């Protein structure tokens, strides 16, 4: 191509809304999003704002992406921005869904945006006939170590002591035994000072169960005020927990966690209720926490999670993502399996039937393994799903997107 023709074609490309995309996109087949749908799984969990709603993004190329998260009212607005767009422009679509409306997305809408982002990455993998972890640079580990929450563990029976449960969990191949801070049944009285006193005895049992070199983690569940959290951390310091999770209230994280960090020596994990990176980047930069609990789809999907991982890697902070739905867990293996820092996955599906997902996660002996299936590596049985939402029209709805001179999106 001569110089004049090159400059002419470059100018035409610059006028395009997708001019900022790398030239490699030209090698991918053109396609458009035609429909976005949301479904309830067979046994939806209403407890979490981070819903296990199943979402699908369909294209005119016959490729459908699968994601998970959000509710119909939070999904609808984001989905309306996708119709007619090329699903392979993932970062641009993320920016558009996040910034087209006056108010930035709150945590519930960020979760919905993240669900759609998972489906976009699933499409990308299917187009390239590669698992998402290969597209992101490849796995840095042979498997993802796990700890159990809620799933069945071989050898554990009702009525067993903490010591025996901890021993059985480690014997089953899990990296760590997870426990609550003197848990009681929901909707009952929780006497904080009494529970702090009970804490040491419970943790001592667990340390005996996992052994000298075994690991355990304990979730304070944000039930303690700062001074009780300090006392609880000090009591169990000598028992060497892997981490203490959510020691203070999430609303006070940015104030109380830096204070707590200066007062205690146990490793701290926090953030299962966070949204995107702006919720916690200062805590990571200042090393006020040792593990980030940010998860999918809550952070805004894989697109945002990889930025979270980069911040953590920069400051040598590990990631212990909170469990969400099974599709999101499969997406965590694909994304955080490529993270080079410390990683421990929370797993809650051992022994559980997932009738709408005949193919999903590869779990064995307390570990999640990558696979070579395209995209996120999950397959849906649509007959087991209940329709909730269908979006087929591009929704301007007074949404306004502004562009810089180079075509990239800026705030309106």
VOGU-3710 file (C-alpha; in Angstrom, 3 decimals, decimal comma):
1> xxxxxxxxxx> 0,000/0,000/0,000  1,401/3,448/-0,912  1,633/6,254/1,625  -1,401/8,182/0,320  -3,696/5,143/0,447  -2,383/4,235/3,885  -3,110/7,713/5,274  -6,559/7,696/3,695  -7,452/4,347/5,229  -6,031/5,430/8,585
11> xxxxxxxxxx> -8,182/8,563/8,569  -11,265/6,490/7,838  -10,412/4,157/10,688  -9,935/7,124/13,009  -13,493/8,212/12,347  -14,732/4,838/13,474  -16,093/4,454/17,009  -13,685/1,544/17,417  -10,567/3,252/16,122  -8,693/2,735/19,376
21> xxxxxxxxxx> -8,756/-1,050/19,054  -5,551/-2,876/18,094  -5,099/-4,035/14,505  -5,305/-7,673/15,571  -9,078/-7,202/15,728  -9,145/-7,084/11,944  -8,248/-10,775/11,856  -11,317/-11,731/13,914  -14,681/-12,325/12,247  -17,127/-9,446/12,426
31> xxxxxxxxxx> -20,244/-10,123/14,434  -23,002/-8,306/16,264  -24,835/-8,920/19,516  -28,457/-9,718/18,753  -29,972/-10,686/22,095  -29,200/-10,735/25,814  -31,179/-12,998/28,106  -31,240/-13,686/31,842  -32,446/-16,843/33,591  -33,005/-18,085/37,115
41> xxxxxxxxxx> -31,113/-21,300/37,921  -32,994/-24,276/39,401  -32,187/-23,274/43,003  -31,457/-19,537/43,106  -29,816/-18,148/46,220  -31,753/-15,009/47,279  -29,367/-14,228/50,145  -26,714/-12,563/48,017  -27,021/-9,285/46,128  -24,361/-10,948/43,956
51> xxxxxxxxxx> -26,979/-13,095/42,253  -26,464/-16,441/40,565  -28,638/-15,321/37,662  -27,450/-16,941/34,417  -26,969/-14,542/31,502  -26,410/-15,275/27,826  -25,248/-12,968/25,025  -26,205/-14,166/21,550  -24,588/-13,079/18,278  -25,451/-13,160/14,583
61> xxxxxxxxxx> -22,492/-15,533/14,123  -24,266/-18,242/16,106  -21,873/-17,950/19,065  -23,417/-17,491/22,516  -21,525/-16,330/25,582  -22,457/-17,413/29,113  -22,090/-15,329/32,272  -23,528/-15,125/35,769  -24,680/-12,382/38,119  -26,989/-9,414/38,453
71> xxxxxxxxxx> -30,750/-9,117/38,651  -33,123/-8,240/35,794  -33,421/-4,574/36,791  -29,654/-4,062/36,990  -28,931/-6,187/33,927  -31,467/-4,483/31,672  -29,752/-1,110/31,431  -26,302/-2,554/30,743  -27,645/-5,138/28,291  -29,394/-2,437/26,303
81> xxxxxxxxxx> -26,035/-0,867/25,500  -24,784/-4,087/23,902  -27,347/-4,804/21,179  -25,853/-4,307/17,716  -22,308/-3,992/19,053  -19,328/-6,207/18,241  -18,837/-8,431/21,332  -15,100/-8,639/20,748  -14,517/-4,997/21,731  -14,710/-5,987/25,387
91> xxxxxxxxxx> -12,883/-3,091/27,056  -14,825/-0,531/25,056  -18,144/-2,157/25,869  -17,159/-2,264/29,554  -16,423/1,473/29,488  -19,695/2,181/27,714  -21,833/0,169/30,140  -20,046/1,797/33,076  -19,970/5,406/31,896  -22,949/6,044/29,598
101> xxxxxxxxxx> -25,304/7,104/32,367  -25,050/10,009/34,768  -24,330/8,086/37,963  -21,453/5,613/38,076  -22,577/2,046/38,777  -23,021/1,030/42,395  -22,065/-2,416/43,598  -25,278/-4,130/42,490  -25,032/-2,725/38,961  -21,286/-3,437/38,886
111> xxxxxxxxxx> -22,193/-7,065/39,533  -24,599/-7,054/36,581  -22,025/-5,390/34,357  -19,573/-8,066/35,451  -21,986/-10,854/34,530  -22,215/-9,522/30,985  -18,447/-9,075/30,849  -18,014/-12,785/31,694  -20,231/-13,651/28,738  -18,215/-11,378/26,437
121> xxxxxxxxxx> -15,004/-13,146/27,442  -16,734/-16,486/26,897  -17,537/-15,371/23,343  -13,945/-14,278/22,786  -12,662/-17,695/23,810  -15,166/-19,492/21,605  -14,249/-17,342/18,609  -10,563/-18,108/19,081  -11,257/-21,710/20,124  -9,181/-21,148/23,242
131> xxxxxxxxxx> -9,873/-21,168/26,987  -9,922/-17,687/28,459  -6,837/-18,400/30,583  -4,826/-18,946/27,384  -6,011/-15,629/25,966  -4,935/-13,891/29,180  -1,405/-15,226/28,944  -1,710/-18,744/30,276  -1,871/-20,338/33,705  0,876/-19,549/36,210
141> xxxxxxxxxx> -0,038/-22,538/38,390  -0,942/-26,185/37,878  -4,151/-25,821/39,882  -5,908/-23,403/42,199  -5,730/-24,355/45,877  -9,044/-24,145/47,722  -10,681/-23,995/51,098  -14,187/-25,277/51,654  -17,288/-23,261/52,503  -20,594/-25,083/52,542
151> xxxxxxxxxx> -19,687/-28,000/50,296  -19,437/-31,563/51,555  -16,031/-32,897/52,581  -15,272/-36,637/52,727  -15,061/-37,863/56,290  -17,003/-35,012/57,903  -20,185/-35,991/59,702  -22,716/-33,997/61,755  -21,650/-33,444/65,343  -17,917/-33,753/64,743
161> xxxxxxxxxx> -15,594/-31,494/66,734  -13,775/-28,603/65,116  -10,529/-30,503/65,495  -11,818/-33,541/63,617  -13,493/-31,436/60,910  -10,274/-29,514/60,364  -8,244/-32,714/60,112  -10,696/-34,245/57,627  -10,666/-31,120/55,448  -6,890/-31,097/55,120
171> xxxxxxxxxx> -6,889/-34,861/54,511  -9,346/-34,305/51,644  -6,751/-32,170/49,854  -7,877/-28,660/50,730  -5,109/-26,170/51,462  -6,863/-24,722/54,501  -9,749/-25,248/56,881  -12,131/-22,333/57,080  -14,076/-21,451/60,228  -16,300/-18,664/61,483
181> xxxxxxxxxx> -15,679/-16,636/64,607  -17,737/-18,651/67,074  -20,615/-18,955/64,636  -24,183/-19,164/65,856  -27,386/-19,830/63,893  -28,759/-16,827/61,989  -31,355/-14,586/63,622  -30,104/-15,352/67,136  -28,242/-13,263/69,704  -24,528/-12,801/69,072
191> xxxxxxxxxx> -22,749/-11,630/72,214  -19,542/-10,181/70,809  -17,481/-10,217/74,007  -18,508/-13,772/74,777  -17,615/-14,862/71,264  -14,185/-13,249/71,433  -13,521/-15,244/74,591  -14,595/-18,434/72,805  -12,428/-17,627/69,804  -9,107/-18,819/71,200
201> xxxxxxxxxx> -10,444/-22,199/72,316  -12,028/-22,856/68,906  -8,895/-21,866/67,012  -6,742/-24,002/69,291  -8,860/-27,034/68,362  -8,469/-26,224/64,687  -4,709/-25,777/64,961  -4,504/-29,216/66,564  -6,644/-30,601/63,741  -4,669/-29,200/60,784
211> xxxxxxxxxx> -1,356/-29,933/62,458  1,753/-27,859/63,014  2,262/-27,036/59,346  -1,389/-27,015/58,261  -3,403/-23,908/57,491  -6,657/-22,491/58,745  -8,476/-19,220/58,156  -11,113/-17,558/60,272  -13,903/-15,217/59,221  -14,869/-12,521/61,733
221> xxxxxxxxxx> -17,808/-11,691/59,423  -17,581/-7,964/60,280  -19,277/-8,689/63,595  -16,635/-7,018/65,747  -15,981/-3,382/66,452  -12,384/-2,295/66,083  -11,294/-2,910/69,678  -12,902/-6,380/69,809  -11,279/-7,209/66,461  -7,901/-6,210/67,918
231> xxxxxxxxxx> -8,473/-8,390/70,979  -9,576/-11,329/68,840  -6,569/-11,062/66,524  -4,184/-10,802/69,469  -5,672/-13,882/71,135  -5,057/-16,122/68,114  -1,799/-14,632/66,861  0,284/-17,467/68,318  -1,866/-20,048/66,514  -0,725/-18,609/63,152
241> xxxxxxxxxx> -3,940/-18,357/61,100  -3,519/-18,174/57,334  -5,602/-15,011/57,526  -8,342/-13,293/59,512  -11,160/-12,332/57,170  -13,279/-9,177/57,376  -12,264/-8,298/60,944  -14,212/-4,997/60,964  -17,271/-3,558/59,232  -16,991/-3,021/55,453
251> xxxxxxxxxx> -18,334/0,523/55,781  -15,313/1,375/57,938  -12,650/-0,565/56,029  -10,744/2,451/54,761  -10,611/3,970/58,259  -10,364/0,948/60,543  -8,219/-1,479/58,549  -5,179/0,851/58,498  -5,578/1,265/62,262  -5,968/-2,469/62,753
261> xxxxxxxxxx> -2,907/-3,156/60,609  -0,754/-1,099/63,000  -2,123/-2,904/66,066  -2,092/-6,597/65,107  0,297/-9,039/63,448  -2,038/-11,629/61,916  -2,550/-11,619/58,114  -5,711/-9,752/57,118  -8,098/-10,496/54,234  -10,971/-8,209/53,318
271> xxxxxxxxxx> -13,290/-7,200/50,537  -15,933/-9,787/49,697  -18,513/-6,980/49,585  -16,391/-4,606/47,534  -17,038/-3,542/43,991  -14,280/-2,358/41,684  -10,652/-1,421/42,331  -11,412/2,071/43,628  -12,976/0,526/46,720  -9,664/-0,816/47,982
281> xxxxxxxxxx> -6,681/0,331/45,917  -5,275/2,508/48,728  -5,501/-0,355/51,206  -3,495/-2,506/48,802  -0,983/0,228/48,004  -0,388/0,864/51,704  -0,289/-2,866/52,470  -3,037/-2,489/55,050  -4,345/-5,891/53,957  -2,536/-9,056/52,922
291> xxxxxxxxxx> -5,253/-10,610/50,768  -7,951/-8,990/48,628  -11,317/-10,783/48,694  -12,591/-9,148/45,489  -14,418/-11,613/43,271  -16,338/-12,219/40,061  -18,651/-10,883/38,874  -18,782/-8,295/41,674  -15,747/-6,313/40,568  -17,179/-5,787/37,088
301> xxxxxxxxxx> -16,073/-8,971/35,394  -12,808/-10,355/34,101  -11,925/-7,030/32,478  -11,806/-5,354/35,874  -10,442/-8,376/37,741  -7,257/-8,364/35,697  -6,681/-4,743/36,703  -7,266/-5,716/40,329  -4,722/-8,509/39,905  -2,180/-6,060/38,465
311> xxxxxxxxxx> -2,539/-3,751/41,480  -2,124/-6,687/43,854  0,903/-8,005/41,994  2,501/-4,559/42,089  2,270/-4,454/45,883  2,802/-8,169/46,619  -0,713/-8,637/47,990  -2,471/-11,978/47,515  -6,011/-12,645/46,285  -8,571/-14,854/48,018
321> xxxxxxxxxx> -11,721/-14,325/45,945  -15,070/-14,752/47,655  -17,204/-17,585/46,299  -20,072/-16,654/44,011  -21,979/-18,802/41,541  -20,500/-21,820/39,748  -20,079/-20,057/36,379  -18,299/-17,183/38,113  -16,094/-19,703/39,931  -15,126/-21,247/36,581
331> xxxxxxxxxx> -14,324/-17,721/35,392  -12,135/-17,156/38,476  -10,002/-20,165/37,563  -9,617/-18,789/34,031  -8,686/-15,290/35,159  -6,890/-15,584/38,502  -5,184/-18,786/37,435  -2,999/-16,409/35,417  -2,199/-14,235/38,470  1,393/-14,708/39,629
341> xxxxxxxxxx> 0,829/-13,823/43,284  -0,557/-15,873/46,197  -4,011/-17,272/45,447  -6,492/-19,300/47,501  -9,977/-20,039/46,170  -13,114/-20,362/48,264  -15,117/-23,358/47,041  -18,662/-24,282/48,012  -19,881/-26,767/45,394  -18,279/-30,048/46,479
351> xxxxxxxxxx> -20,991/-32,701/46,498  -23,619/-30,315/45,152  -25,707/-31,049/42,075  -25,792/-28,335/39,384  -28,519/-29,564/37,009  -28,303/-26,540/34,697  -24,536/-26,985/34,253  -23,680/-30,441/32,900  -20,171/-29,101/32,223  -18,675/-26,458/34,500
361> xxxxxxxxxx> -15,780/-26,727/36,964  -12,951/-29,259/37,138  -12,620/-29,954/40,866  -10,774/-32,823/42,515  -9,238/-33,451/45,939  -9,693/-29,917/47,209  -8,351/-28,229/44,063  -9,774/-26,479/41,003  -8,048/-27,320/37,735  -7,906/-25,435/34,430
371> xxxxxxxxxx> -9,217/-27,097/31,288  -8,817/-26,631/27,555  -12,488/-26,065/26,719  -13,093/-22,832/24,754  -14,192/-19,714/26,595  -15,065/-20,214/30,249  -15,443/-23,940/29,660  -19,063/-24,192/30,817  -22,116/-25,664/29,094  -25,754/-24,895/29,892
381> xxxxxxxxxx> -28,808/-27,131/29,968  -31,346/-24,482/28,987  -34,263/-26,736/29,911  -33,379/-26,312/33,582  -33,483/-22,487/33,469  -36,409/-20,113/34,018  -36,491/-17,017/31,713  -36,347/-13,662/33,519  -35,327/-11,053/30,952  -34,834/-10,608/27,214
391> xxxxxxxxxx> -33,238/-7,562/25,573  -33,158/-7,239/21,777  -33,107/-3,473/21,190  -30,314/-0,970/21,614  -31,382/1,279/24,469  -30,308/4,894/24,313  -32,815/5,939/27,001  -31,104/9,317/27,114  -27,763/7,616/27,717  -24,965/9,884/26,564
401> xxxxxxxxxx> -21,488/8,807/25,626  -18,700/11,321/25,011  -15,476/10,674/23,153  -11,981/12,064/23,187  -10,482/13,098/19,834  -8,952/9,630/19,440  -12,348/7,931/19,827  -11,923/6,627/23,372  -14,740/7,140/25,859  -14,678/9,869/28,470
411> xx> -17,159/10,867/31,158  -20,178/12,949/30,286
//
